[in-house]
Amino acid sequence: MERLRDPELDTGTTPLSHAVIDDRYVFVSGLVVADTPAAATALGDVATETQAVMTALATLLGRLDLSLAHVVRVTAHLRDLAEMPAFDRAYAAFFPNGQYPARTCVEVARLVGDCRVEITATARRH
């Protein structure tokens, strides 16, 4: 197994790997906009946060020679499920032709950095 801590993502001293890679899958830790370079401009709007997080996810996968097309499973944590339509529109744009991964979406009381969305993913390598 490999463990990747991406220098482009800011998680401070949090003890985590951004991705754990085995022979078949890549398990990506939860990403919030506060982890990304877009944090200063995206925080507070669920659609903008979703775009920034999905872009960071795509970049992280790209470092592993994968793309969002390899994602088989996503868990999305939203601070407010009433924002799900805006989240869905932003999220869907990253998966052309309706080729969506399996997904769970839940509401949570609070996310790191006062973010509105956190996304965790699993991608298949082969």
GROMACS elastic network, one bead per residue, 0.5 to 0.9 nm:
[ bonds ]
;  ai    aj funct       b0    kb
    1    20     6  0.70029   500
    1    21     6  0.55881   500
    1    23     6  0.72638   500
    2    19     6  0.82619   500
    2    20     6  0.58029   500
    2    21     6  0.50397   500
    2    22     6  0.65868   500
    3    17     6  0.58875   500
    3    18     6  0.76289   500
    3    19     6  0.58947   500
    3    21     6  0.62250   500
    3    22     6  0.89678   500
    4    17     6  0.55175   500
    4    18     6  0.57327   500
    4    19     6  0.51413   500
    4    20     6  0.63513   500
    4    21     6  0.79366   500
    5     8     6  0.88771   500
    5     9     6  0.81365   500
    5    16     6  0.75901   500
    5    18     6  0.50811   500
    5    19     6  0.69170   500
    6     9     6  0.56390   500
    6    10     6  0.83465   500
    6    17     6  0.80850   500
    6    18     6  0.63638   500
    6    19     6  0.83690   500
    6    60     6  0.73105   500
    7    10     6  0.72463   500
    8    35     6  0.85075   500
    8    36     6  0.72774   500
    8    37     6  0.74866   500
    8    56     6  0.88099   500
    8    60     6  0.88445   500
    9    12     6  0.89466   500
    9    18     6  0.83786   500
    9    31     6  0.88556   500
    9    34     6  0.87907   500
    9    35     6  0.51195   500
    9    36     6  0.53406   500
    9    37     6  0.72845   500
    9    56     6  0.80513   500
   10    13     6  0.89599   500
   10    34     6  0.74075   500
   10    36     6  0.63638   500
   10    37     6  0.79969   500
   11    14     6  0.57375   500
   11    15     6  0.85961   500
   11    16     6  0.84431   500
   11    34     6  0.81819   500
   11    35     6  0.57169   500
   11    36     6  0.89610   500
   12    15     6  0.87482   500
   12    35     6  0.87769   500
   13    16     6  0.86239   500
   16    19     6  0.85566   500
   16    29     6  0.77858   500
   17    20     6  0.65288   500
   17    28     6  0.81475   500
   17    29     6  0.70217   500
   18    27     6  0.82565   500
   18    28     6  0.56951   500
   18    29     6  0.51338   500
   18    30     6  0.79006   500
   18    31     6  0.82769   500
   18    60     6  0.83958   500
   19    26     6  0.63416   500
   19    27     6  0.53932   500
   19    29     6  0.60366   500
   19    60     6  0.83830   500
   19    61     6  0.89537   500
   20    25     6  0.82762   500
   20    26     6  0.57303   500
   20    27     6  0.52206   500
   20    28     6  0.66762   500
   20    29     6  0.83241   500
   21    24     6  0.76806   500
   21    25     6  0.59570   500
   21    27     6  0.64226   500
   21    28     6  0.87187   500
   21   125     6  0.88700   500
   22    25     6  0.55221   500
   22    26     6  0.65077   500
   22    27     6  0.85128   500
   22   125     6  0.87734   500
   23    26     6  0.85968   500
   23   125     6  0.75677   500
   23   126     6  0.85018   500
   24   123     6  0.86499   500
   24   124     6  0.59384   500
   24   125     6  0.52230   500
   24   126     6  0.60925   500
   25   122     6  0.67640   500
   25   123     6  0.55730   500
   25   125     6  0.53484   500
   25   126     6  0.79479   500
   26    61     6  0.85102   500
   26    64     6  0.89193   500
   26    71     6  0.88129   500
   26   121     6  0.82056   500
   26   122     6  0.56049   500
   26   123     6  0.50519   500
   26   124     6  0.63197   500
   26   125     6  0.69294   500
   27   120     6  0.80863   500
   27   121     6  0.62417   500
   27   123     6  0.66273   500
   27   124     6  0.89124   500
   28    31     6  0.81632   500
   28    57     6  0.82088   500
   28    60     6  0.87757   500
   28    61     6  0.88148   500
   28   119     6  0.88687   500
   28   120     6  0.58419   500
   28   121     6  0.51469   500
   28   122     6  0.59853   500
   28   123     6  0.80049   500
   29   119     6  0.80038   500
   29   120     6  0.54476   500
   29   121     6  0.70958   500
   29   122     6  0.89170   500
   30    75     6  0.84653   500
   30    76     6  0.86347   500
   30   118     6  0.58209   500
   30   119     6  0.50920   500
   30   121     6  0.74816   500
   31    34     6  0.82434   500
   31    35     6  0.65589   500
   31    36     6  0.82547   500
   31    53     6  0.62968   500
   31    54     6  0.86953   500
   31    56     6  0.80550   500
   31    57     6  0.76321   500
   31   117     6  0.84175   500
   31   118     6  0.53380   500
   31   119     6  0.52974   500
   31   120     6  0.63944   500
   32    35     6  0.55800   500
   32    36     6  0.72968   500
   32    39     6  0.87318   500
   32    49     6  0.76450   500
   32    50     6  0.84513   500
   32    52     6  0.85260   500
   32    53     6  0.60417   500
   32   111     6  0.81558   500
   32   112     6  0.74410   500
   32   113     6  0.81083   500
   32   115     6  0.65205   500
   32   116     6  0.81279   500
   32   117     6  0.62347   500
   32   119     6  0.68094   500
   33    36     6  0.52330   500
   33    37     6  0.80155   500
   33    38     6  0.67628   500
   33    39     6  0.52276   500
   33    40     6  0.88219   500
   33    42     6  0.70255   500
   33    43     6  0.66375   500
   33    48     6  0.89286   500
   33    49     6  0.55695   500
   33    50     6  0.77108   500
   33    51     6  0.89911   500
   33    52     6  0.62010   500
   33    53     6  0.55474   500
   33    56     6  0.86530   500
   33   113     6  0.83325   500
   33   115     6  0.66163   500
   33   116     6  0.85040   500
   33   117     6  0.76934   500
   33   118     6  0.77526   500
   34    37     6  0.78955   500
   34    38     6  0.77427   500
   34    40     6  0.79237   500
   34    42     6  0.87416   500
   34    43     6  0.73787   500
   34    49     6  0.89609   500
   34   112     6  0.76156   500
   34   113     6  0.58474   500
   34   114     6  0.83218   500
   34   115     6  0.68966   500
   35    38     6  0.84115   500
   35    39     6  0.69462   500
   35    53     6  0.83976   500
   35    56     6  0.87968   500
   35   113     6  0.87645   500
   36    39     6  0.55748   500
   36    40     6  0.89990   500
   36    52     6  0.71576   500
   36    53     6  0.71243   500
   36    56     6  0.66381   500
   37    40     6  0.76262   500
   37    41     6  0.89872   500
   37    52     6  0.84812   500
   37    56     6  0.87014   500
   38    41     6  0.56894   500
   38    42     6  0.58136   500
   38    43     6  0.81648   500
   38    49     6  0.84191   500
   38    52     6  0.63279   500
   38    53     6  0.87868   500
   39    42     6  0.53792   500
   39    43     6  0.57538   500
   39    49     6  0.81362   500
   39    52     6  0.81334   500
   40    43     6  0.63839   500
   41    44     6  0.87954   500
   41    48     6  0.86791   500
   42    45     6  0.65312   500
   42    46     6  0.84871   500
   42    47     6  0.87728   500
   42    48     6  0.53932   500
   42    49     6  0.53452   500
   42    50     6  0.88969   500
   42    51     6  0.87703   500
   42    52     6  0.71798   500
   43    46     6  0.79843   500
   43    48     6  0.75572   500
   43    49     6  0.61133   500
   43   113     6  0.88121   500
   43   114     6  0.80162   500
   43   115     6  0.63027   500
   43   116     6  0.77499   500
   44    48     6  0.80624   500
   44    49     6  0.72881   500
   44   114     6  0.80043   500
   44   115     6  0.66312   500
   44   116     6  0.65499   500
   45    48     6  0.53941   500
   45    49     6  0.59754   500
   45    50     6  0.84677   500
   45   115     6  0.87631   500
   45   116     6  0.72384   500
   46    49     6  0.50526   500
   46    50     6  0.59434   500
   46    51     6  0.85831   500
   46    78     6  0.83715   500
   46    83     6  0.69074   500
   46    84     6  0.85861   500
   46    86     6  0.68121   500
   46    87     6  0.60398   500
   46    90     6  0.86661   500
   46   115     6  0.83936   500
   46   116     6  0.56983   500
   46   117     6  0.65116   500
   47    50     6  0.50490   500
   47    51     6  0.62264   500
   47    52     6  0.86980   500
   47    83     6  0.86064   500
   47    86     6  0.55803   500
   47    87     6  0.52973   500
   47    88     6  0.83419   500
   47    89     6  0.76477   500
   47    90     6  0.54688   500
   47    91     6  0.80959   500
   48    51     6  0.51304   500
   48    52     6  0.62708   500
   48    53     6  0.86454   500
   48    87     6  0.88046   500
   48    90     6  0.77303   500
   49    52     6  0.51415   500
   49    53     6  0.60926   500
   49    54     6  0.84899   500
   49    87     6  0.87667   500
   49   115     6  0.78014   500
   49   116     6  0.72186   500
   49   117     6  0.67436   500
   49   118     6  0.88688   500
   50    53     6  0.51482   500
   50    54     6  0.59593   500
   50    55     6  0.83731   500
   50    87     6  0.64216   500
   50    88     6  0.89511   500
   50    90     6  0.62336   500
   50    91     6  0.64664   500
   50   116     6  0.86578   500
   50   117     6  0.66264   500
   50   118     6  0.81687   500
   50   119     6  0.83461   500
   51    54     6  0.52356   500
   51    55     6  0.60375   500
   51    56     6  0.85901   500
   51    87     6  0.88710   500
   51    90     6  0.60251   500
   51    91     6  0.70035   500
   51    93     6  0.88459   500
   51    94     6  0.84424   500
   52    55     6  0.50975   500
   52    56     6  0.61915   500
   52    57     6  0.86158   500
   53    56     6  0.50057   500
   53    57     6  0.60964   500
   53    58     6  0.85849   500
   53   117     6  0.83890   500
   53   118     6  0.77368   500
   53   119     6  0.72447   500
   54    58     6  0.60985   500
   54    59     6  0.85376   500
   54    68     6  0.87570   500
   54    90     6  0.89093   500
   54    91     6  0.73068   500
   54    94     6  0.73418   500
   54   119     6  0.79821   500
   55    58     6  0.50727   500
   55    59     6  0.61711   500
   55    60     6  0.85974   500
   55    94     6  0.85128   500
   56    59     6  0.50324   500
   56    60     6  0.60823   500
   56    61     6  0.85675   500
   57    60     6  0.50966   500
   57    61     6  0.61559   500
   57    62     6  0.84540   500
   57    67     6  0.88143   500
   57    68     6  0.78335   500
   57   119     6  0.86147   500
   57   120     6  0.89102   500
   57   121     6  0.83446   500
   58    61     6  0.51538   500
   58    62     6  0.60073   500
   58    63     6  0.87741   500
   58    66     6  0.81872   500
   58    67     6  0.59506   500
   58    68     6  0.58178   500
   58    94     6  0.89757   500
   59    63     6  0.64328   500
   59    64     6  0.89627   500
   59    67     6  0.81523   500
   60    63     6  0.53070   500
   60    64     6  0.70136   500
   60    66     6  0.85952   500
   60    67     6  0.87862   500
   61    64     6  0.51733   500
   61    65     6  0.64826   500
   61    67     6  0.55456   500
   61    68     6  0.72394   500
   61    70     6  0.87464   500
   61   123     6  0.83381   500
   62    66     6  0.50154   500
   62    67     6  0.57269   500
   62    68     6  0.86433   500
   63    66     6  0.73483   500
   64    67     6  0.85278   500
   65   125     6  0.89345   500
   66    69     6  0.78137   500
   66    70     6  0.63620   500
   66    71     6  0.87969   500
   66   123     6  0.81467   500
   66   124     6  0.86839   500
   66   125     6  0.72456   500
   67    70     6  0.55983   500
   67    71     6  0.74614   500
   67   123     6  0.85346   500
   68    71     6  0.52799   500
   68    72     6  0.88569   500
   68    94     6  0.74916   500
   68    95     6  0.72527   500
   68   123     6  0.78572   500
   69    72     6  0.81265   500
   69    95     6  0.72351   500
   69    96     6  0.89585   500
   69    99     6  0.76288   500
   69   100     6  0.83519   500
   69   101     6  0.84234   500
   69   123     6  0.83807   500
   70   101     6  0.86706   500
   70   122     6  0.84434   500
   70   123     6  0.50878   500
   70   124     6  0.54789   500
   70   125     6  0.69188   500
   70   126     6  0.86600   500
   71    74     6  0.75560   500
   71   100     6  0.83321   500
   71   101     6  0.60117   500
   71   102     6  0.87135   500
   71   121     6  0.67270   500
   71   122     6  0.56999   500
   71   124     6  0.63224   500
   72   100     6  0.79833   500
   72   102     6  0.60495   500
   72   103     6  0.85489   500
   72   121     6  0.76691   500
   72   122     6  0.58875   500
   72   123     6  0.53828   500
   72   124     6  0.65454   500
   73   100     6  0.88383   500
   73   101     6  0.51534   500
   73   103     6  0.57278   500
   73   104     6  0.83248   500
   73   120     6  0.83007   500
   73   121     6  0.55910   500
   73   122     6  0.51109   500
   73   123     6  0.69795   500
   74   101     6  0.66075   500
   74   102     6  0.62721   500
   74   104     6  0.64636   500
   74   105     6  0.83743   500
   74   119     6  0.68334   500
   74   120     6  0.55891   500
   74   122     6  0.65236   500
   75   102     6  0.85985   500
   75   103     6  0.56202   500
   75   105     6  0.58450   500
   75   106     6  0.79178   500
   75   118     6  0.81846   500
   75   119     6  0.57762   500
   75   120     6  0.51363   500
   75   121     6  0.64272   500
   76   103     6  0.74803   500
   76   104     6  0.62016   500
   76   106     6  0.63812   500
   76   107     6  0.85296   500
   76   117     6  0.68949   500
   76   118     6  0.57452   500
   76   120     6  0.65152   500
   76   121     6  0.87633   500
   77    80     6  0.88437   500
   77    81     6  0.89639   500
   77   104     6  0.84472   500
   77   105     6  0.58450   500
   77   106     6  0.50548   500
   77   107     6  0.56973   500
   77   108     6  0.62096   500
   77   111     6  0.83414   500
   77   116     6  0.81134   500
   77   117     6  0.55503   500
   77   118     6  0.50739   500
   77   119     6  0.64331   500
   77   120     6  0.85494   500
   78    81     6  0.61042   500
   78    83     6  0.77174   500
   78    84     6  0.76542   500
   78    87     6  0.85788   500
   78   105     6  0.72521   500
   78   106     6  0.61273   500
   78   108     6  0.59990   500
   78   109     6  0.85114   500
   78   110     6  0.87409   500
   78   111     6  0.83966   500
   78   115     6  0.87890   500
   78   116     6  0.57239   500
   78   118     6  0.67415   500
   78   119     6  0.89109   500
   79    82     6  0.89620   500
   79    83     6  0.82925   500
   79   106     6  0.84726   500
   79   107     6  0.54575   500
   79   108     6  0.51320   500
   79   109     6  0.58730   500
   79   110     6  0.62497   500
   79   111     6  0.71746   500
   79   115     6  0.77885   500
   79   116     6  0.50480   500
   79   117     6  0.64595   500
   79   118     6  0.89255   500
   80    83     6  0.57013   500
   80    84     6  0.75348   500
   80   106     6  0.87943   500
   80   107     6  0.57940   500
   80   108     6  0.73498   500
   80   109     6  0.81147   500
   80   116     6  0.74957   500
   80   117     6  0.88651   500
   81    84     6  0.51256   500
   81    85     6  0.85248   500
   81   105     6  0.84744   500
   81   106     6  0.73269   500
   81   107     6  0.56780   500
   81   108     6  0.88269   500
   82    85     6  0.73889   500
   82    86     6  0.87985   500
   83    86     6  0.55650   500
   83    87     6  0.62301   500
   83    88     6  0.86601   500
   84    88     6  0.58496   500
   84    89     6  0.85567   500
   84   105     6  0.86214   500
   85    88     6  0.50491   500
   85    89     6  0.62910   500
   85    90     6  0.87869   500
   86    89     6  0.52799   500
   86    90     6  0.64142   500
   86    91     6  0.85600   500
   87    90     6  0.53328   500
   87    91     6  0.59487   500
   87    92     6  0.84426   500
   87   117     6  0.84107   500
   88    91     6  0.50124   500
   88    92     6  0.57864   500
   88    93     6  0.85745   500
   89    92     6  0.53474   500
   89    93     6  0.65692   500
   90    93     6  0.56103   500
   90    94     6  0.75165   500
   91    94     6  0.57887   500
   91    95     6  0.75622   500
   92    95     6  0.54719   500
   92    96     6  0.74693   500
   92    98     6  0.75998   500
   92   100     6  0.76797   500
   93    96     6  0.64800   500
   94   100     6  0.89754   500
   95    98     6  0.61345   500
   95    99     6  0.57389   500
   95   100     6  0.59304   500
   95   101     6  0.86066   500
   96    99     6  0.62536   500
   96   100     6  0.82358   500
   97   100     6  0.84762   500
  100   103     6  0.82354   500
  108   111     6  0.73358   500
  110   113     6  0.89616   500
  110   114     6  0.69451   500
  110   115     6  0.78977   500
  110   116     6  0.81593   500
  111   114     6  0.56370   500
  111   115     6  0.55454   500
  111   116     6  0.68693   500
  111   117     6  0.74521   500
  111   118     6  0.73906   500
  112   115     6  0.61218   500
  112   118     6  0.87367   500
  115   118     6  0.75736   500
